[in-house]
Amino acid sequence: MSTLRMNNLQKRYDNGFEAVPGLDLEIHDGEFLVLVGPSGCGKSTVLRMVAGLEDISGGELLIDEVVVNGMGPQQRDIAMVFQSYALYPNMTVADNIAFAMKLRKTDKTEMAAKVAEVADLLELTAVLDRKPGQLSGGQRQRVAMGRAIVRNPKLFLMDEPLSNLDAKLRVQTRAEISKLQRRLGVTTMYVTHDQIEAMTMGDRVAVLRRGVLMQCASPTDLYETPQNLFVAQFIGSPSMNVVRGTVSLSGDDIDLKVGAQSIRLSGEAAARLQGLRAYDGRDIAVGIRSEALGGDGTAIVEVNVDLVEMLGSELLVHCTVEAPAVRAIDSGVEISDQRESTIVASLDPRHPVKVGDRVQLTVDTLRMHAFDLETGDAIGRQ
Amino acid sequence: MTATINEAPPVDVTPLATKVARKASSPTGRAFVWLLAALWTVPTMGLLISSFRPEKDIKTTGWWTWFTEPTNVTLDNYSGVLKHQVGGIPFSSFFWNTVRIAIPAAIIPIVIAAFAAYAFSWMKFKGRDVLFVVIVGLMVVPLQMCLIPLLKFFGSNFFPDAFEGTTTIWIAHAIFGMPLAIFLLKNFIGSLPSEVIEAARVDGATHLTIFMKIVLPLSVPALASLAIFQFLWVWNDLLVAKVFGGGVENQPMTVALVDMVGNKGNEWQLLTAGAFVTMIVPLIVFLSLQRFFVRGLLAGSVKG
């Protein structure tokens, strides 16, 4: 049972590259925190600093309120699961699992009992005598997990442990890891680039971009109230539709002009985006998720249907709207120079829409988002 | 009605080595390889035949004339070699001297080089890369240039007298063999997956444990092939032993071989048998470890 705290944690490489400019993050006792972000965002660097495999350039790292900056990985009492599993190829499965205990000179009978217990838990009993080279990908992954859990460490660190599995096994193992973590109650930090993994597994999810924490919140909060354009577009599949719009105030209501069309926010919808009142006459980024289109809603937009994708449980409709797309890029916010952009609506699979139709989509104004075009920050109640 | 289907030409992605192997296993290729092997073996075969011919025949006719009278063989040359003495010391003790020199002189540098290769690959310290370049650079220094400085050092007060004799030869061979050994082993050990080493560190292993429990077992092919190299080199060495060995009682077989010709220039028929006597052990070593040898030569060059 432990906590992990990072105070202004920094990583600078010798060539001057700043992978992590300063990260403040806390993981509570028993919590499953997922660190997610596009490749190269520094998430693995953070994990490796926590593991002690990478030197810390500045700031503090505390495990159980003890500063561990100067400690080697072996002194931190952590267990790590690597992307490639990193099993010891010269040892059997049993030896792989027992390796850390052997180093700690654990009593032999106790060790055998623990190995048997873990093997039973992970269904590895039949392969205990095999070498890693003779195992399937899924089995190797479970051995790597076994090696981590057998030790009862203070912290679990996992570096994309599912990325080498095929899609079906990944979904299954994802659930198994979640269950296992809840059962063992060990504080866990999990790194992935896959936002679905992040959303399904984490108690909280920390979204990282270029070493900077964009938002750390529960999956629901992250999805419903993203604090900036980057999080809004990174989390969720299909990605949030974001186009440029213009704010105009009319009494208590707020009008959002998207191309030639106007969406009126009134009542609770206007109150939710109260901050827009400071933007009268200015351009902003208007965001809406695919499922907030074409369902309940008061406002209407007219669009041309370009493509219809039938997914069984839903119908993804790609439509053209006359407003430039806005997206978060590394250096901030980019507004497309095309006059039109594609938005995706997720409709009922029985909807009769066809390619080439011009349709009216209802807009759930209570689920709309607005972002500043300069900073990318969310505009909310303020 | 006919339809023409334009298929894209198949892209040949066969690696060069496979192509060569395929060509060599065709009948003409096979014949060519056999021919090459035979040509290569002719001198050795000539030597082998000569070693069984009587002294008079060796000195008057070529070895190929043996085929005309194949029954004319003798073991005299071999018994001559085995009975040969240098300064009252029998040939057999020279054989044991060679064994005594070659085994430690093969093991010592490889053990040290393995430690060094691990450090160069997986331990962070200041000046690591510079030091490695310097050591690799030492490979270009000819051994002969170091003989006199090293001899002076061994003769100086800094060097304990107790080490003189065979120990000096071990040390000299270790010194001369080290740069290549470190270079080859660093390439192999450095290419082990870094995550495995890191996993061991997270599991609580020290550098020594990682080296002993993980790196050494995984490096067996590289170590074995390097051991063969070094062993063969030391076994066949004359110069280093002659320079550093001191008295004749520490000298290896090669010295005795030279002595046979040197003192009795007209008895060179003994040399043919002597050559085979000295070759036996390296042949056994090579044949028994050749699978490592081939694998070791490729060490680090290809994955898997």
Interface residues (C-beta under 8 A of the other chain):
Chain A: A51 G52 L53 G72 P73 Q74 I78 A79 M80 F82 Q83 S84 A86 L87 Y88 P89 N90 F99 A100 L103 R104 R147 R151 L157
Chain B: P193 E195 V196 E198 A199 A200 R201 V202 D203 G204 A205 T206 T209 K213 I214 P217 L218
